[in-house]
Amino acid sequence: MLCACNSHAATPDNGSVAEPSREVIVGAQDTATYMPLLRERRVAVLANHTAMYDTERHIVDMMHAEGINIVGIFAPEHGFRGAVEAGAKIEDGIDSKTGIAILSLYNGNTQRPSDDVMRSFDVLVVDMQDVGLRFYTYYISMLRMIDACADFSRKVIILDRPNPNGHYVDGPILDMRYKSGVGALPIPVVHGLTMGEIATMAVGEGWIKPVNLTVVRCRNYDHTTHYILPIAPSPNLPTQHSIYLYPSTCLFEGTVLSMGRGTDAPFEIYGHPDMRGCDFSFTPQPNAGSKTPPHNGVKCYGYDLRDVANEDIWREGVNIEYLVDAYHNLNIGEKFFKPVFEKLIGVDYVRQMIIDGYSAAEIKARWSDDVERFKQQRRPYLLYQE
């Protein structure tokens, strides 16, 4: 689990000290704004385990206790209670605490509910903790549901939460030729938006259909806030430090390397059985976050990034140097990459530039102008100060 502190000076996992700030009040806690919109309405909820009203009660449990008529819960990747490994199918079921039906949006077949299900509710409440990456799938589930709600004239209420990577923007903008389940919008790898801002921008730019949308904003939050998540957002992002490294180390998912799945430090370490000149080693084994991790049971040699200071990660942004160094270390050419690499990085030129011998700095320079243009494009949709 992550540090439960999100308000005062906090000590992140690697020992660096975050700046003190006022207590952040998330959208779920602003009941005066949204609860009146739910009374006497049939309500559906798109949420997961991160949708906590307070330290003890989930938003669904609170609304259920308050007599809100919740007719269904939509579950994204990792499931409603957040315990399922990445990419695994989520089946329909019944929530054991409330008896409310759970409808999966991640079962391998359903990308949006049936027409009958859409007619069964009046308002959709969305509450999920995102981590601010284009390839993190919670926002994609949200956008698909918003499109469905637009088709059936259903109101959408987003209970916003801070973006832990919301203080910067970096990485290539998705070439829509590579649109997929891990990338849905023409935005950078690190987009710097909250879920409410993503939805607002997607509607404003015409990327999704117009909808009756209300965003219940966070209080005491802006895009300079280093927000410490109270709950791990998914099984393989167990620490705040892993969330900060994720924009860079997730790119190894598109290569032959291990990115630490099947260890106690996913996305904070990386390696391969054939890497040379590395003092650090690890052996992936099946665990709760990954039943079949890459290089399962095979000793991998590589690098441990757990001591990299948070400030260094923020300053560097998307760090392509890890990828470039690993490519040259293994020296296996095109075999280094998997087809999914372009879906993650979002463009075709990064793979080619690495193969052609360009440095990490030269590759980052290729997308720098695009990042600046995107910052200007997103500005009208920001709900919080930069």
C-alpha positions in Angstrom: 0.0 0.0 0.0 1.0 3.6 -0.5 1.6 6.2 2.1 -1.8 7.4 3.4 -0.6 11.0 3.8 -1.6 13.5 1.1 -1.6 16.8 3.0 1.4 17.7 5.0 5.1 17.2 4.5 5.5 13.5 3.5 8.4 11.2 3.1 8.1 9.2 -0.1 9.5 5.7 -0.5 13.0 6.7 -1.4 13.5 9.1 1.4 13.2 12.4 -0.4 10.9 15.0 1.2 7.8 16.3 -0.6 6.8 19.9 -0.2 4.1 20.6 2.4 0.7 21.5 1.2 -2.9 21.9 2.5 -5.0 18.8 2.7 -6.3 17.8 -0.6 -10.1 17.2 -0.6 -11.0 14.8 -3.4 -14.3 15.0 -5.4 -15.8 12.1 -3.5 -15.7 14.0 -0.3 -17.7 17.0 -1.7 -21.1 15.3 -1.1 -22.9 18.7 -1.0 -22.2 19.1 -4.7 -23.1 15.7 -6.1 -25.5 13.9 -3.7 -28.5 16.1 -4.5 -28.0 15.2 -8.2 -28.4 11.5 -7.3 -31.5 11.6 -5.1 -34.6 9.9 -6.7 -32.4 8.8 -9.7 -31.3 5.4 -10.9 -27.5 5.5 -10.5 -24.7 3.4 -12.0 -21.1 3.7 -10.8 -17.9 3.2 -12.7 -15.3 2.7 -9.9 -12.7 0.5 -8.4 -11.0 -0.1 -5.1 -9.5 3.4 -5.1 -12.9 5.2 -4.9 -12.8 5.8 -1.2 -15.1 8.3 0.4 -12.9 8.3 3.5 -10.2 6.0 5.1 -12.8 3.3 5.9 -15.7 3.6 3.4 -15.9 3.1 -0.3 -18.0 5.6 -2.3 -20.4 2.8 -3.2 -20.8 1.7 0.4 -21.4 5.3 1.5 -24.0 6.0 -1.2 -25.7 2.7 -0.6 -26.0 3.5 3.1 -27.4 6.9 2.2 -30.2 5.3 0.3 -29.0 6.2 -3.2 -30.5 3.7 -5.7 -27.4 2.1 -7.2 -28.5 -0.2 -9.9 -25.1 -1.4 -11.1 -21.4 -1.1 -10.7 -19.1 -1.1 -13.8 -15.7 -2.6 -13.2 -12.5 -1.5 -15.2 -9.2 -3.4 -15.5 -8.1 -5.0 -12.2 -11.8 -5.3 -11.2 -14.0 -3.5 -8.8 -12.0 -4.4 -5.7 -8.6 -4.0 -7.6 -7.1 -7.4 -7.0 -6.8 -8.8 -10.5 -3.5 -8.7 -12.5 -3.0 -6.5 -15.5 -4.8 -7.6 -18.7 -6.8 -10.4 -17.0 -10.4 -10.7 -17.9 -12.9 -9.4 -15.3 -16.1 -11.4 -15.1 -19.6 -10.1 -14.1 -20.7 -10.8 -10.5 -22.3 -9.5 -7.4 -20.6 -7.1 -4.8 -20.6 -9.1 -1.6 -20.9 -6.1 0.6 -23.9 -4.4 -1.0 -25.5 -7.1 -3.2 -25.2 -4.7 -6.2 -24.6 -6.3 -9.6 -21.0 -5.8 -11.0 -20.8 -5.5 -14.8 -17.3 -5.9 -16.3 -15.9 -3.5 -18.9 -12.8 -5.7 -19.2 -13.9 -9.2 -20.0 -12.4 -9.5 -23.4 -15.7 -8.9 -25.2 -17.6 -5.9 -23.7 -16.3 -2.4 -24.4 -19.6 -0.8 -23.5 -22.8 -2.1 -21.9 -25.8 -3.4 -23.7 -28.7 -1.1 -24.7 -30.8 -2.7 -22.0 -28.2 -1.9 -19.3 -27.8 1.6 -20.6 -31.5 2.1 -20.2 -31.5 0.9 -16.6 -29.9 4.0 -15.1 -30.2 7.8 -15.3 -26.8 9.0 -14.0 -23.3 7.5 -14.2 -20.9 8.4 -11.4 -17.2 7.9 -12.2 -14.6 7.6 -9.5 -11.2 6.0 -10.1 -7.6 7.0 -9.2 -5.6 7.5 -12.3 -1.8 7.9 -12.5 -1.6 10.3 -15.5 -0.3 8.0 -18.2 -1.7 7.5 -21.7 -1.3 3.7 -21.5 -3.0 3.4 -18.1 -6.4 2.0 -18.9 -8.8 3.6 -16.4 -9.4 6.7 -18.5 -10.2 4.5 -21.6 -12.9 2.7 -19.7 -14.3 6.1 -18.6 -14.3 7.5 -22.2 -16.1 4.4 -23.6 -18.8 4.8 -20.9 -19.1 8.5 -21.6 -19.7 7.8 -25.3 -22.3 5.3 -24.4 -24.0 7.8 -22.0 -24.0 10.3 -24.8 -25.9 7.9 -27.0 -28.6 7.4 -24.4 -28.7 11.0 -23.0 -27.4 9.8 -19.6 -25.8 12.3 -17.3 -22.1 11.7 -16.2 -20.7 12.9 -12.9 -16.9 12.5 -12.4 -15.7 12.7 -8.8 -12.2 14.0 -9.6 -8.9 12.9 -7.9 -5.4 14.4 -8.2 -2.9 13.1 -10.8 0.3 12.0 -9.0 2.1 12.7 -12.3 0.2 15.9 -12.9 3.0 18.3 -12.5 4.6 17.8 -16.0 3.9 16.8 -19.6 6.3 14.6 -21.6 6.5 11.9 -24.3 5.3 11.6 -27.9 1.8 12.3 -28.8 -0.1 9.2 -29.9 -0.2 8.7 -33.6 -3.8 7.5 -33.9 -2.6 4.7 -36.3 -1.5 3.1 -33.0 -4.8 3.6 -31.1 -5.5 0.6 -28.9 -6.6 -0.6 -25.6 -3.5 1.1 -24.1 -3.9 4.4 -25.9 -7.1 6.1 -26.9 -6.4 9.8 -27.5 -3.8 12.0 -29.3 -2.1 13.0 -26.1 1.5 12.5 -24.8 2.7 9.6 -22.6 2.5 11.9 -19.6 -0.5 14.2 -20.2 -0.6 16.0 -16.9 -4.5 15.8 -16.7 -6.9 14.5 -14.0 -9.7 12.2 -15.0 -12.1 15.2 -15.0 -9.7 17.2 -17.2 -9.3 14.3 -19.6 -13.1 14.0 -20.0 -13.5 17.8 -20.4 -10.8 18.0 -23.0 -12.0 14.9 -24.9 -15.5 16.4 -25.2 -14.2 19.8 -26.1 -11.9 18.5 -28.8 -14.5 16.3 -30.3 -12.6 13.1 -29.4 -15.8 11.7 -27.8 -19.4 12.7 -28.1 -21.0 15.6 -26.3 -22.5 14.6 -23.0 -24.1 16.2 -19.9 -21.0 16.2 -17.8 -20.3 17.5 -14.3 -16.8 17.3 -12.8 -16.8 17.5 -9.0 -13.4 19.1 -8.5 -10.7 18.5 -5.9 -10.0 21.3 -3.5 -6.6 22.5 -2.4 -5.0 20.9 -5.5 -3.2 22.3 -8.5 -0.7 20.9 -11.0 2.3 21.6 -8.8 0.9 19.4 -6.0 2.9 16.2 -5.4 0.0 14.1 -4.3 0.7 11.0 -2.3 -1.8 8.3 -3.1 -3.5 6.7 -0.1 -4.2 3.4 -2.0 -2.1 1.5 -4.6 -4.0 2.1 -7.9 -3.3 -1.4 -9.2 -1.4 -4.5 -8.1 1.9 -3.7 -9.9 2.1 -0.1 -8.8 2.5 -0.7 -5.1 4.6 2.4 -4.2 4.6 6.1 -5.0 8.1 5.6 -6.4 6.9 3.0 -8.8 4.2 5.4 -10.0 6.9 8.1 -10.7 9.1 5.6 -12.6 6.2 4.0 -14.5 6.2 6.5 -17.5 9.7 5.3 -18.3 9.9 1.7 -17.2 6.5 0.6 -18.6 8.1 1.0 -22.0 10.0 -2.2 -21.3 6.6 -4.0 -21.7 7.2 -3.5 -25.4 10.6 -5.2 -25.3 12.1 -8.6 -24.3 13.1 -7.3 -20.9 11.5 -7.9 -17.5 10.2 -4.7 -15.9 10.0 -6.4 -12.5 6.6 -8.1 -12.7 6.7 -11.1 -10.4 9.0 -9.3 -7.8 8.4 -7.0 -4.9 9.6 -4.0 -7.0 7.6 -3.9 -10.3 8.5 -1.0 -12.5 11.3 -0.1 -10.2 13.8 -2.7 -11.5 14.4 -4.1 -15.0 16.7 -6.7 -16.6 17.1 -9.7 -18.8 18.9 -13.1 -18.4 21.5 -12.0 -21.1 22.3 -8.5 -20.0 26.0 -8.0 -19.3 28.0 -5.9 -16.8 25.2 -5.6 -14.2 25.8 -6.2 -10.5 22.1 -6.4 -9.7 20.0 -9.5 -10.3 16.5 -10.8 -9.6 14.3 -13.8 -10.5 10.7 -13.2 -11.4 8.2 -15.5 -9.7 4.4 -15.7 -9.9 2.7 -13.5 -7.4 -0.6 -11.7 -6.8 0.2 -9.1 -9.4 1.4 -11.4 -12.1 0.7 -15.1 -12.5 3.1 -15.5 -15.5 5.7 -12.7 -15.3 8.2 -12.3 -18.2 11.2 -14.6 -17.6 9.3 -16.5 -15.0 11.8 -18.4 -12.8 14.9 -17.2 -14.8 17.6 -15.1 -13.2 17.7 -11.7 -14.8 20.6 -9.2 -14.6 19.8 -5.5 -14.8 19.3 -2.4 -12.7 17.6 -1.4 -9.5 16.1 2.1 -9.6 14.7 2.2 -6.1 17.3 4.6 -4.9 16.7 7.2 -7.7 15.4 10.3 -6.0 11.9 11.4 -6.8 13.2 14.9 -7.7 15.6 13.3 -10.3 12.7 11.4 -11.9 10.5 14.5 -12.1 13.3 16.5 -13.6 14.1 13.9 -16.2 10.5 13.0 -17.2 10.1 10.2 -19.6 13.6 8.6 -19.4 14.5 6.9 -22.7 18.1 6.4 -21.6 17.1 3.2 -19.7 15.7 1.8 -23.0 18.6 2.9 -25.2 21.2 1.5 -22.8 19.4 -1.9 -22.6 19.0 -2.1 -26.4 22.8 -1.7 -26.8 23.6 -4.0 -23.9 21.6 -6.9 -25.4 22.8 -6.2 -29.0 20.0 -8.3 -30.6 18.7 -5.7 -33.0 15.0 -5.7 -33.9 14.4 -8.8 -31.7 14.7 -6.4 -28.7 11.2 -5.0 -29.5 7.8 -6.5 -29.4 4.9 -5.3 -31.6 3.2 -3.6 -28.7 6.1 -1.1 -28.3 4.6 1.3 -30.8 1.2 1.2 -29.0 2.9 2.1 -25.7 5.3 4.8 -27.0 2.7 6.0 -29.5 4.9 6.6 -32.6 7.0 4.7 -35.0 10.1 6.9 -34.9 11.4 6.0 -31.4 12.1 2.4 -32.3 13.9 3.4 -35.5 15.9 6.1 -33.8 17.1 3.7 -31.2 18.1 1.2 -33.9 19.9 3.9 -35.8 22.0 4.9 -32.8 20.5 8.2 -31.7 21.0 9.2 -28.1 18.2 9.5 -25.6 18.6 13.3 -25.6 18.2 13.4 -29.4 15.1 11.2 -29.3 13.5 13.4 -26.6 14.2 16.5 -28.7 12.1 14.9 -31.5 9.0 15.2 -29.4 9.7 18.4 -27.5 7.8 20.7 -29.9 4.8 18.4 -29.8 4.7 18.6 -26.0 4.7 22.4 -26.1 1.8 22.4 -28.6 -0.2 20.0 -26.5 0.3 22.2 -23.4 -1.3 25.1 -25.3 -4.0 22.8 -26.6 -5.0 21.5 -23.2 -4.9 24.9 -21.4 -8.6 25.8 -22.0 -9.6 22.5 -20.3 -7.5 22.7 -17.2 -9.7 22.7 -14.0 -6.7 23.4 -11.8 -3.9 26.0 -11.9 -0.6 24.9 -13.6 
